[in-house]
Amino acid sequence: MKNQTQNLVLTGLLMALVTVGTMIISIPVPATHGYVHGGDMMIFLAAVLFGKKKGALAGGVGSAIADLLLGYSQWIIPTLIVKGIMGYVIGSLSNGGTKPILTTRNIMAMTVGVLWMTFGYYIAGGIMLGSFTAALAGVPGDLLQSGVGMVLFVPICIALKRTVFKRGVYLN
C-alpha cells in the first residue's frame, strides 16, 4: 500500500512539475497559436529518471493541464497525445535512471522524443490550421523549445542525482 501511495504522489508531483515548468516560461508563437515553454525539461526528467509510465503521464497530463490553464484549450487533446507519447518513448529508450545521466543512450532517447514531438505537433498543427505548409512555421519553435529543455535538463538531473536519489528515495 505504501508503494502505491508513494507512486501516486510521485506521479502527481511530476505532472505538477511539467505544468508549472510549462507555465513559468511561456512565450507565445502567433504563427502557430502555440507557445514555447520550459516544460519539456521536466518531461525529460520524469521519463529518464522514472521510466515510461511516469514519463507518459507527466508529459501528457501535465502539459495538457498547462494548455488548459494558459488558454490554449484547442491544443489539450493533441498535447495529451503528443507529449504523452513523447514521455513514453523517452522513458522506454533511456536507461531508467540506473546509470549516469549523461549517456549516449539517454541523449538519443531525448532526441527521438524531440523528433516525435516536432512531428506530432506538425501533424496536429496541419490538421488544426488546415494547412501543412502553415504548420511548418511551428517546427523551429518546437525544436528550439526542446533543445533548450535538453540543455537545462542536464544540470537539474545531475543535482537531483547527487541529493535525494543517493539517499534511496528514488522510486522507479
LONU-33319 format. One line per field, with one value per residue: residue in one letter; x, z, y of N, C-alpha, C in turn. Coordinates in nm, 2 decimals, m for minus. Each point is the difference from the previous one (the first is absolute). Layout:
rest (A  ...)
n_xx (X  ...)
n_zz (Z  ...)
n_yy (Y  ...)
ca_xx (X  ...)
ca_zz (Z  ...)
ca_yy (Y  ...)
c_xx (X  ...)
c_zz (Z  ...)
c_yy (Y  ...)
This chain:
rest (M  K  N  Q  T  Q  N  L  V  L  T  G  L  L  M  A  L  V  T  V  G  T  M  I  I  S  I  P  V  P  A  T  H  G  Y  V  H  G  G  D  M  M  I  F  L  A  A  V  L  F  G  K  K  K  G  A  L  A  G  G  V  G  S  A  I  A  D  L  L  L  G  Y  S  Q  W  I  I  P  T  L  I  V  K  G  I  M  G  Y  V  I  G  S  L  S  N  G  G  T  K  P  I  L  T  T  R  N  I  M  A  M  T  V  G  V  L  W  M  T  F  G  Y  Y  I  A  G  G  I  M  L  G  S  F  T  A  A  L  A  G  V  P  G  D  L  L  Q  S  G  V  G  M  V  L  F  V  P  I  C  I  A  L  K  R  T  V  F  K  R  G  V  Y  L  N)
n_xx (0.08  0.11  0.05  m0.13  0.00  0.12  m0.03  m0.11  0.06  0.09  m0.09  m0.07  0.11  0.03  m0.13  0.00  0.11  m0.06  m0.11  0.06  0.09  m0.12  m0.06  0.11  0.05  m0.08  0.06  m0.10  m0.05  m0.02  0.11  0.02  m0.02  0.13  0.09  0.11  0.04  0.01  m0.12  0.06  0.07  m0.12  m0.04  0.11  m0.01  m0.13  0.02  0.11  m0.05  m0.12  0.04  m0.05  m0.05  0.10  0.09  m0.08  m0.03  0.12  0.05  m0.09  m0.02  0.13  0.04  m0.09  0.03  0.12  m0.03  m0.07  0.10  0.07  m0.11  0.08  m0.12  0.02  0.10  m0.10  m0.08  0.04  0.00  m0.11  m0.03  0.03  m0.03  m0.12  m0.01  0.03  m0.07  m0.09  0.02  0.02  m0.11  m0.06  0.06  m0.03  0.10  m0.11  0.09  0.03  0.03  0.12  m0.03  0.12  m0.09  0.07  m0.03  0.02  0.11  0.02  m0.04  0.07  0.10  m0.02  m0.01  0.11  0.06  m0.04  0.03  0.11  0.01  m0.03  0.07  0.09  m0.02  0.01  0.11  0.05  m0.05  0.05  0.11  m0.02  0.13  0.05  m0.01  m0.11  m0.03  0.07  m0.07  m0.07  0.06  0.05  m0.11  m0.06  0.09  m0.02  m0.13  0.01  0.07  m0.06  m0.11  0.06  0.04  m0.12  m0.03  0.12  0.01  m0.12  0.02  0.11  m0.06  m0.10  0.08  0.05  m0.13  m0.13  0.04  0.11  m0.10  m0.02  m0.03  0.09  m0.10  0.00)
n_zz (0.00  0.08  m0.07  0.00  0.13  0.02  m0.08  0.06  0.12  m0.03  m0.05  0.11  0.08  m0.07  0.01  0.13  0.00  m0.08  0.07  0.12  m0.04  m0.04  0.12  0.07  m0.09  m0.05  m0.12  m0.02  m0.09  m0.04  m0.07  0.12  0.06  0.01  0.07  0.02  0.06  0.13  m0.04  m0.12  0.06  0.05  m0.13  m0.04  0.11  m0.01  m0.13  0.01  0.10  m0.05  m0.12  m0.08  0.11  0.09  m0.09  m0.04  0.13  0.04  m0.11  m0.01  0.13  0.04  m0.12  0.00  0.13  m0.04  m0.11  0.08  0.10  m0.11  m0.02  m0.01  0.03  m0.11  0.08  0.09  m0.09  m0.09  0.09  0.05  m0.13  m0.05  0.11  0.01  m0.13  0.00  0.11  m0.06  m0.11  0.06  0.08  m0.11  m0.06  0.10  0.08  0.01  m0.01  m0.05  m0.11  m0.03  0.03  m0.01  m0.06  m0.09  0.08  0.11  m0.05  m0.05  0.12  0.05  m0.08  0.02  0.13  m0.01  m0.07  0.09  0.10  m0.07  m0.04  0.13  0.04  m0.08  0.02  0.14  m0.02  m0.08  0.09  0.11  m0.07  m0.04  0.04  m0.06  m0.10  0.05  0.02  m0.11  0.02  0.05  m0.10  m0.04  0.04  m0.06  m0.10  m0.01  0.02  m0.07  m0.09  0.03  m0.01  m0.11  m0.04  0.03  m0.06  m0.06  0.02  m0.03  m0.10  m0.03  0.02  m0.06  m0.09  0.03  0.00  m0.03  m0.12  0.04  0.06  m0.12  m0.03  m0.09  m0.07  m0.04)
n_yy (m0.12  m0.01  m0.10  m0.05  0.04  m0.05  m0.11  0.00  0.02  m0.09  m0.08  0.03  m0.02  m0.11  m0.04  0.03  m0.06  m0.09  0.00  0.01  m0.10  m0.05  0.02  m0.03  m0.08  0.11  m0.02  0.08  m0.09  0.12  m0.03  m0.06  0.11  m0.02  m0.07  0.07  m0.11  0.00  m0.05  0.01  0.09  0.03  0.00  0.06  0.08  0.01  0.01  0.08  0.07  0.01  0.00  m0.09  m0.06  0.03  m0.03  m0.10  m0.04  0.01  m0.05  m0.10  m0.05  0.01  m0.03  m0.09  m0.02  0.01  m0.08  m0.07  0.00  m0.01  m0.07  m0.11  0.01  0.06  0.01  m0.01  m0.04  0.09  0.09  m0.04  m0.01  0.12  0.08  m0.07  0.00  0.13  0.01  m0.07  0.06  0.12  m0.02  m0.04  0.11  0.07  0.03  0.07  0.09  m0.12  0.07  0.05  0.12  0.05  m0.08  m0.06  m0.11  0.07  0.04  m0.12  m0.04  0.10  m0.03  m0.13  0.02  0.08  m0.10  m0.09  0.08  0.03  m0.13  m0.04  0.10  m0.04  m0.13  0.02  0.08  m0.09  m0.09  0.05  0.03  m0.13  0.00  m0.10  0.09  0.05  m0.13  0.02  0.11  m0.11  m0.05  0.12  0.05  m0.10  0.01  0.13  m0.01  m0.11  0.07  0.11  m0.07  m0.05  0.12  0.05  m0.11  0.03  0.13  0.01  m0.08  0.06  0.11  m0.04  m0.05  0.12  0.02  0.01  m0.02  0.07  0.06  m0.05  0.13  m0.03  0.03  m0.12)
ca_xx (m0.08  0.08  0.06  m0.10  m0.02  0.12  0.00  m0.11  0.04  0.11  m0.06  m0.07  0.10  0.06  m0.10  0.00  0.13  m0.01  m0.09  0.07  0.11  m0.05  m0.06  0.09  0.07  m0.10  0.01  m0.10  0.05  m0.12  m0.01  m0.05  m0.10  0.05  0.10  0.13  0.00  0.10  m0.05  0.07  0.11  m0.06  m0.04  0.12  0.03  m0.09  0.01  0.13  0.02  m0.11  m0.04  m0.09  m0.14  m0.01  0.03  m0.12  m0.10  0.05  0.01  m0.13  m0.10  0.06  0.00  m0.14  m0.05  0.06  m0.08  m0.13  0.02  0.06  m0.10  0.02  m0.09  m0.01  0.12  0.00  0.00  0.12  0.11  m0.01  0.05  0.14  0.09  0.00  0.09  0.14  0.05  0.01  0.11  0.12  0.02  0.03  0.13  0.11  0.05  m0.08  0.06  0.09  0.14  0.02  m0.10  0.05  0.04  m0.05  m0.14  m0.10  0.00  m0.07  m0.14  m0.06  0.00  m0.11  m0.12  m0.01  m0.04  m0.14  m0.08  0.00  m0.08  m0.13  m0.06  m0.02  m0.12  m0.12  m0.02  m0.05  m0.14  m0.07  0.01  m0.05  0.11  0.13  0.10  m0.01  0.05  0.15  0.04  0.02  0.11  0.12  m0.04  0.00  0.14  0.07  m0.06  0.05  0.14  0.02  m0.04  0.11  0.11  m0.04  m0.02  0.12  0.04  m0.11  0.01  0.13  m0.02  m0.09  0.07  0.10  m0.07  m0.10  0.01  0.11  m0.05  m0.10  m0.14  m0.03  m0.11  m0.01)
ca_zz (0.00  0.01  m0.13  m0.09  0.04  m0.04  m0.14  m0.03  0.04  m0.09  m0.13  0.01  0.01  m0.13  m0.09  0.04  m0.04  m0.14  m0.02  0.04  m0.09  m0.13  0.02  0.04  m0.12  m0.10  m0.10  m0.11  m0.14  m0.07  m0.13  0.02  0.11  0.11  0.08  0.04  0.15  0.07  0.05  m0.05  0.09  0.11  m0.06  m0.01  0.13  0.04  m0.08  0.01  0.14  0.05  m0.10  m0.11  0.05  0.06  m0.11  m0.08  0.07  0.03  m0.13  m0.06  0.08  0.05  m0.11  m0.03  0.10  m0.02  m0.11  0.05  0.08  m0.07  m0.10  m0.13  0.01  m0.13  m0.01  0.11  m0.05  m0.07  0.10  0.08  m0.08  m0.04  0.11  0.06  m0.08  0.01  0.13  m0.01  m0.09  0.07  0.11  m0.06  m0.06  0.10  0.09  0.12  0.12  0.07  m0.04  m0.01  m0.08  m0.13  m0.08  m0.14  m0.01  0.05  m0.10  m0.12  0.04  0.00  m0.14  m0.06  0.05  m0.06  m0.14  0.00  0.04  m0.11  m0.10  0.05  0.00  m0.14  m0.05  0.07  m0.05  m0.14  0.00  0.06  m0.08  m0.13  m0.09  0.05  m0.02  0.11  0.12  0.00  0.07  0.14  0.01  0.06  0.14  0.07  0.01  0.10  0.13  0.04  0.01  0.13  0.11  0.02  0.07  0.14  0.06  0.04  0.14  0.09  0.03  0.07  0.14  0.06  0.02  0.11  0.13  0.04  m0.06  0.07  0.13  m0.01  m0.02  m0.14  m0.03  m0.14)
ca_yy (0.12  0.12  0.02  0.05  0.14  0.08  0.02  0.09  0.13  0.04  0.03  0.13  0.11  0.01  0.07  0.14  0.06  0.03  0.11  0.12  0.03  0.05  0.13  0.10  0.05  m0.02  0.10  m0.03  0.00  0.03  m0.08  m0.14  0.01  m0.08  0.07  m0.07  m0.01  m0.08  m0.12  m0.12  m0.04  m0.09  m0.13  m0.07  m0.05  m0.10  m0.12  m0.06  m0.05  m0.08  m0.10  0.03  0.02  0.13  0.10  0.02  0.07  0.14  0.07  0.01  0.07  0.13  0.10  0.03  0.09  0.13  0.06  0.04  0.12  0.11  0.04  m0.07  m0.11  m0.07  m0.08  m0.10  m0.14  m0.03  0.00  m0.12  m0.11  0.02  0.00  m0.13  m0.10  0.05  m0.05  m0.14  m0.03  0.03  m0.10  m0.13  m0.01  0.04  m0.11  m0.01  0.06  m0.09  0.02  0.15  0.07  0.04  m0.11  0.01  m0.05  0.10  0.11  m0.05  m0.02  0.13  0.05  m0.06  0.07  0.14  m0.01  m0.04  0.11  0.09  m0.06  m0.01  0.14  0.04  m0.06  0.06  0.14  m0.01  m0.03  0.11  0.12  m0.03  0.02  m0.05  0.10  0.09  m0.07  0.00  0.11  m0.04  m0.10  0.06  0.03  m0.13  m0.05  0.09  m0.03  m0.12  0.01  0.07  m0.09  m0.10  0.06  0.03  m0.13  m0.06  0.04  m0.04  m0.14  m0.02  0.05  m0.10  m0.13  0.02  0.03  m0.09  m0.14  m0.07  m0.04  m0.11  0.04  m0.02  m0.10  m0.03)
c_xx (0.09  0.06  m0.10  m0.03  0.12  0.00  m0.11  0.04  0.12  m0.05  m0.07  0.09  0.07  m0.09  0.00  0.13  0.00  m0.10  0.06  0.11  m0.05  m0.06  0.09  0.07  m0.10  0.01  m0.09  0.07  m0.13  m0.03  m0.07  m0.12  0.04  0.10  0.12  0.01  0.11  m0.05  0.07  0.11  m0.06  m0.05  0.13  0.04  m0.09  0.03  0.14  0.02  m0.10  m0.07  m0.12  m0.14  m0.01  0.04  m0.12  m0.10  0.04  0.00  m0.14  m0.09  0.05  m0.01  m0.15  m0.06  0.06  m0.07  m0.13  0.01  0.05  m0.10  0.02  m0.09  m0.01  0.12  0.00  0.01  0.13  0.12  0.00  0.06  0.15  0.10  0.00  0.08  0.14  0.06  0.01  0.12  0.13  0.03  0.03  0.14  0.11  0.04  m0.06  0.06  0.09  0.15  0.02  m0.10  0.05  0.06  m0.05  m0.14  m0.10  m0.01  m0.07  m0.15  m0.07  m0.01  m0.12  m0.13  m0.03  m0.05  m0.15  m0.09  m0.01  m0.09  m0.15  m0.07  m0.01  m0.13  m0.13  m0.02  m0.05  m0.15  m0.08  0.00  m0.06  0.11  0.13  0.11  0.00  0.06  0.15  0.05  0.03  0.12  0.12  m0.03  0.00  0.14  0.07  m0.04  0.06  0.15  0.04  m0.03  0.10  0.12  m0.02  m0.02  0.12  0.04  m0.11  0.01  0.12  m0.02  m0.10  0.06  0.10  m0.07  m0.09  0.02  0.11  m0.05  m0.11  m0.14  m0.05  m0.11  0.00  m0.12)
c_zz (0.00  m0.14  m0.10  0.03  m0.04  m0.15  m0.05  0.02  m0.09  m0.14  m0.01  0.00  m0.14  m0.10  0.04  m0.04  m0.15  m0.02  0.04  m0.09  m0.13  0.02  0.04  m0.12  m0.11  m0.10  m0.12  m0.13  m0.09  m0.13  0.02  0.10  0.12  0.08  0.03  0.15  0.06  0.05  m0.05  0.09  0.11  m0.06  m0.01  0.13  0.04  m0.08  0.02  0.14  0.05  m0.10  m0.08  0.05  0.06  m0.10  m0.08  0.07  0.03  m0.12  m0.05  0.08  0.05  m0.11  m0.04  0.10  m0.02  m0.12  0.05  0.08  m0.07  m0.11  m0.14  0.00  m0.13  m0.01  0.10  m0.05  m0.08  0.10  0.08  m0.07  m0.04  0.11  0.08  m0.07  0.02  0.13  0.00  m0.08  0.07  0.12  m0.05  m0.05  0.10  0.08  0.14  0.13  0.08  m0.02  0.01  m0.10  m0.14  m0.07  m0.14  m0.02  0.04  m0.10  m0.12  0.03  0.00  m0.14  m0.08  0.05  m0.06  m0.15  m0.01  0.03  m0.11  m0.11  0.04  0.00  m0.15  m0.06  0.06  m0.05  m0.14  m0.01  0.06  m0.08  m0.14  m0.11  0.06  m0.04  0.11  0.12  0.01  0.08  0.15  0.02  0.07  0.15  0.08  0.03  0.10  0.14  0.06  0.02  0.13  0.11  0.02  0.07  0.15  0.08  0.07  0.15  0.10  0.04  0.08  0.15  0.07  0.03  0.12  0.13  0.03  m0.04  0.07  0.13  m0.01  m0.01  m0.14  m0.01  m0.15  m0.04)
c_yy (0.13  0.03  0.06  0.15  0.08  0.02  0.09  0.15  0.05  0.03  0.13  0.12  0.02  0.08  0.15  0.07  0.03  0.12  0.13  0.04  0.06  0.15  0.11  0.07  m0.03  0.11  m0.03  0.00  0.03  m0.08  m0.13  0.00  m0.09  0.09  m0.08  0.01  m0.09  m0.13  m0.13  m0.04  m0.09  m0.13  m0.09  m0.06  m0.11  m0.13  m0.07  m0.06  m0.10  m0.09  0.04  0.03  0.14  0.11  0.03  0.08  0.15  0.08  0.04  0.09  0.13  0.10  0.03  0.09  0.14  0.07  0.05  0.13  0.12  0.05  m0.05  m0.13  m0.08  m0.10  m0.11  m0.14  m0.03  m0.01  m0.12  m0.12  0.01  m0.01  m0.13  m0.10  0.04  m0.05  m0.15  m0.05  0.02  m0.10  m0.14  m0.02  0.04  m0.12  0.00  0.06  m0.08  0.02  0.15  0.06  0.03  m0.12  0.02  m0.05  0.10  0.12  m0.04  m0.02  0.14  0.06  m0.07  0.06  0.13  m0.01  m0.05  0.12  0.10  m0.05  0.00  0.14  0.05  m0.06  0.06  0.14  0.00  m0.02  0.12  0.13  m0.02  0.02  m0.06  0.09  0.10  m0.06  m0.01  0.11  m0.03  m0.09  0.06  0.02  m0.13  m0.05  0.08  m0.02  m0.13  0.00  0.06  m0.09  m0.11  0.06  0.03  m0.13  m0.05  0.05  m0.04  m0.15  m0.04  0.04  m0.10  m0.13  0.01  0.02  m0.11  m0.14  m0.08  m0.06  m0.11  0.04  m0.04  m0.12  m0.02  m0.08)
